[in-house]
Amino acid sequence: MIVATRNKGKVREIQEALKGLGLRLRALSDFSGVPEIDEDGKSFTENALKKARFYSTYFGTLTLADDSGLEVDHLKGMPGIYSARFAGEEASSQKNNQKLLKEMGTVPISKRGAQFKCIMALVSPDGREAIVEGACGGKIGFREKGKRGFGYDPLFVLPGRGKTMAELSLEEKNKISHRGKALRKVRRMIRTFMNP
């Protein structure tokens, strides 16, 4: 099965969540010369489906694609589908986090609500498609904490835990994260795709 991403952090989370299914997972970074596609959809769903359809046709095999991001209440849902390029097209996670901290400024913790959202699309070359969603609520912290995870994880404070997503082990993160929730649904979907 192809995992339509070059993001090593996402690949690790997906491999961990789907282990035991007897699948050989290959990421885009495992191949050379694979074309990029423009993620120009207006929603996470449009982007995930576009990637899954394109790479399922390109490789001729079952393909899983996700589009996910951070929606901040104070910023009216931004950065949303622009999460990976919030601070510019080639922005690093560090630059995106710095921009988010600057945009949030001194907004009090009570008004720093946010959610991580993940849409996953599974597409087979015979045209079968399925879409699942996962979400995880929290708050935007005032500084980065934790060395695990990737993206906005060091700023995303989990309610009732007092920890950021970047302070959790991969196993803990997969239990509660937006991607972990979506991947539990993907596990069930893959079984039906493998046994039509």
C-alpha positions as CSV (number, residue, x, y, z in Angstrom):
1,M,0.0,0.0,0.0
2,I,1.2,3.5,-0.8
3,V,1.1,6.2,1.8
4,A,0.9,9.4,-0.2
5,T,3.3,11.6,1.8
6,R,7.0,12.5,2.1
7,N,6.5,13.6,5.7
8,K,8.6,11.2,7.8
9,G,6.6,12.1,11.0
10,K,3.3,11.1,9.4
11,V,4.8,7.9,7.9
12,R,6.0,6.9,11.4
13,E,2.6,7.5,12.9
14,I,0.8,5.6,10.1
15,Q,3.2,2.6,10.3
16,E,2.7,2.4,14.0
17,A,-1.1,2.6,13.8
18,L,-1.4,0.1,10.9
19,K,1.1,-2.6,12.1
20,G,-0.2,-6.1,12.3
21,L,-2.4,-5.9,9.2
22,G,0.2,-7.6,7.0
23,L,0.6,-4.6,4.7
24,R,3.9,-3.5,3.2
25,L,3.7,0.3,3.5
26,R,5.7,2.4,1.1
27,A,5.9,6.2,1.2
28,L,6.5,8.6,-1.7
29,S,10.0,9.2,-0.4
30,D,10.8,5.5,-1.0
31,F,10.7,6.1,-4.8
32,S,12.7,8.4,-7.1
33,G,11.1,10.6,-9.8
34,V,7.6,10.5,-8.3
35,P,5.7,13.6,-9.4
36,E,4.4,16.2,-6.9
37,I,0.8,17.2,-7.1
38,D,-0.6,20.7,-6.4
39,E,-2.7,20.6,-3.2
40,D,-5.1,23.3,-4.5
41,G,-8.3,22.0,-2.9
42,K,-10.5,24.2,-0.8
43,S,-10.8,21.7,2.0
44,F,-8.8,18.9,3.7
45,T,-11.2,16.4,2.0
46,E,-10.6,17.7,-1.5
47,N,-6.8,17.6,-1.0
48,A,-6.8,14.1,0.6
49,L,-8.9,12.7,-2.2
50,K,-6.9,14.4,-5.0
51,K,-3.7,12.9,-3.6
52,A,-5.1,9.4,-3.0
53,R,-6.7,9.3,-6.5
54,F,-3.6,10.5,-8.3
55,Y,-1.1,8.2,-6.6
56,S,-3.5,5.2,-6.7
57,T,-3.6,5.6,-10.5
58,Y,0.1,6.4,-10.7
59,F,1.2,3.3,-8.7
60,G,-1.7,1.0,-9.6
61,T,-2.3,0.0,-6.0
62,L,-4.3,0.8,-2.8
63,T,-3.3,4.3,-1.6
64,L,-3.8,6.2,1.6
65,A,-3.6,10.0,1.7
66,D,-4.2,12.4,4.4
67,D,-4.6,16.1,4.6
68,S,-4.5,17.6,8.1
69,G,-3.8,20.8,9.9
70,L,-4.5,23.1,12.8
71,E,-7.6,25.2,13.1
72,V,-7.2,28.0,15.7
73,D,-10.4,29.6,17.0
74,H,-8.9,33.1,17.5
75,L,-7.7,33.1,13.9
76,K,-11.1,32.0,12.6
77,G,-10.0,28.5,11.7
78,M,-6.6,29.5,10.2
79,P,-4.1,28.1,9.3
80,G,-6.3,25.2,8.3
81,I,-5.4,23.8,4.9
82,Y,-2.5,26.2,4.8
83,S,-0.9,24.7,8.0
84,A,2.2,23.4,6.3
85,R,2.9,26.7,4.6
86,F,1.5,29.2,7.1
87,A,4.8,31.2,7.1
88,G,5.4,30.7,3.4
89,E,5.6,28.0,0.7
90,E,8.9,26.5,1.9
91,A,8.4,27.3,5.6
92,S,9.9,25.0,8.3
93,S,7.8,23.9,11.2
94,Q,9.8,26.2,13.4
95,K,8.9,29.2,11.2
96,N,5.3,28.2,11.2
97,N,5.3,27.9,15.0
98,Q,7.0,31.3,15.4
99,K,4.4,32.9,13.1
100,L,1.5,31.3,15.1
101,L,3.0,32.5,18.4
102,K,3.3,36.0,17.0
103,E,-0.3,36.0,15.6
104,M,-1.6,34.8,19.0
105,G,0.4,37.4,20.9
106,T,-1.0,37.9,24.5
107,V,-4.4,36.3,23.8
108,P,-5.4,34.8,27.2
109,I,-5.3,31.0,27.5
110,S,-9.1,30.9,27.8
111,K,-9.3,32.2,24.2
112,R,-6.5,30.1,22.7
113,G,-8.8,27.1,21.7
114,A,-7.7,25.1,18.7
115,Q,-8.2,21.7,17.1
116,F,-6.1,19.4,15.0
117,K,-8.1,18.0,12.1
118,C,-7.3,15.0,9.8
119,I,-9.1,13.7,6.8
120,M,-7.8,10.4,5.3
121,A,-8.8,9.1,1.9
122,L,-8.3,5.4,0.9
123,V,-8.5,4.8,-2.9
124,S,-8.0,1.5,-4.8
125,P,-7.2,1.3,-8.5
126,D,-10.6,-0.3,-9.2
127,G,-12.3,3.0,-8.1
128,R,-13.4,2.2,-4.6
129,E,-13.0,5.2,-2.2
130,A,-13.5,5.8,1.5
131,I,-13.0,8.9,3.6
132,V,-12.6,9.2,7.4
133,E,-12.1,12.1,9.8
134,G,-10.4,12.5,13.1
135,A,-10.1,15.6,15.4
136,C,-8.4,16.5,18.6
137,G,-9.1,19.6,20.7
138,G,-6.7,21.6,22.8
139,K,-5.2,25.1,23.3
140,I,-2.2,27.0,21.8
141,G,0.5,27.4,24.4
142,F,2.7,30.4,24.9
143,R,5.9,28.7,24.0
144,E,7.1,25.5,22.4
145,K,7.5,22.5,24.8
146,G,8.6,18.9,23.9
147,K,10.9,17.4,21.4
148,R,8.7,14.6,20.0
149,G,6.2,14.8,17.2
150,F,6.4,17.4,14.4
151,G,4.7,20.5,13.0
152,Y,2.6,22.4,15.6
153,D,2.8,19.6,18.3
154,P,5.2,21.6,20.6
155,L,2.5,24.4,20.8
156,F,-0.6,22.2,21.1
157,V,-1.5,21.8,24.8
158,L,-3.8,18.9,25.6
159,P,-6.8,19.6,28.0
160,G,-6.5,17.8,31.3
161,R,-2.9,16.7,30.7
162,G,-1.0,19.9,30.9
163,K,1.3,18.5,28.2
164,T,1.8,19.4,24.6
165,M,1.4,16.8,21.8
166,A,5.3,16.9,21.5
167,E,5.7,15.7,25.1
168,L,3.9,12.4,24.4
169,S,5.3,9.1,23.2
170,L,4.3,8.0,19.7
171,E,2.0,5.4,21.3
172,E,0.3,8.0,23.6
173,K,-0.1,10.4,20.7
174,N,-1.7,7.8,18.5
175,K,-4.3,7.1,21.2
176,I,-5.6,10.6,21.3
177,S,-4.5,12.5,18.2
178,H,-6.6,13.5,15.2
179,R,-4.5,11.2,13.0
180,G,-4.6,8.4,15.5
181,K,-8.5,8.6,15.6
182,A,-8.7,8.6,11.8
183,L,-6.2,5.7,11.5
184,R,-8.3,3.5,13.8
185,K,-11.2,4.0,11.2
186,V,-8.7,3.3,8.4
187,R,-7.7,-0.1,9.9
188,R,-11.4,-1.2,9.7
189,M,-11.7,0.2,6.1
190,I,-8.5,-1.6,4.9
191,R,-10.0,-4.9,6.0
192,T,-13.1,-4.3,3.8
193,F,-10.9,-3.2,0.9
194,M,-8.8,-6.3,1.2
195,N,-11.9,-8.6,1.5
196,P,-14.5,-7.1,-0.8
